[in-house]
Amino acid sequence: MKTFLSGLLFIFFFIQVSAQAPAATVPEFQFYKADGKTFTKTQIIPAHKSLFVFFDATCSHCQKTMLELSKRYEEVKKLNIYLVSLDQHITMNDFMSKYGKNLIGKKNVLLLEDRDHVFIPLFKPTKYPSLFLYSPKNTLVFNTSGDKELPKLFEAISK
C-alpha cells in the first residue's frame, strides 16, 4: 500500500511539474562560462532577441536540434544564443564539435553550465531540448520542447 501511495504521489507531482507554464519573462539566473566566470540576466544584450536552449549532450533530440541551429546559423546570427546544460564544459565542447560546428566561436553564442541546477525551477522546461525565445524586452515570444516544432521556432525568429 505504501508503494502504491508513493507511486500515486510521484505521478501527481509529475503532472503538476509538466503543467507549469514556462517563464513568461527571463528570470534572474546565474550560469557559468567556460572560464568559470558567472553570467547573469544583467549581461544579456538588450537590443536583440535571446534564445535559451536547454540541452543534454547525450540526448538525440538535442543533437538534432543543435545540428539544425548550426546548419541555419544565418537565420539566428542576430540573436543572443545561450546554450545551457547541466553537463560540464568539456562535455559541452565535445557535443558542440560534433553537432554545433557552425556555432563555435560566434560572438552571439555562449555556452553556459548550469552548475547550480537553477534552469529547471526558473525557466520550467518540460523535456530536452527546451527552447525559449525572448524579445529584446525579455518577454517570452515562443517556447518548445523536443525537435518537432523547429520550423515554428524559425518562424518566430523571423518575425
Protein Blocks (a to p, Z undefined) as FASTA:
>chain_A
ZZmmmmmmmmmmmmmmmmpccdfbdcddddddfkopacdfklpcfkbccddddddfklmk
lmmmmmmmmmmmmmmmmpccddddfbdfklmmmmmmmmmmmmgopakbccdddfkopmmm
mnopabdcddddddfkopafbdcedjklmmmmmmmmmZZ
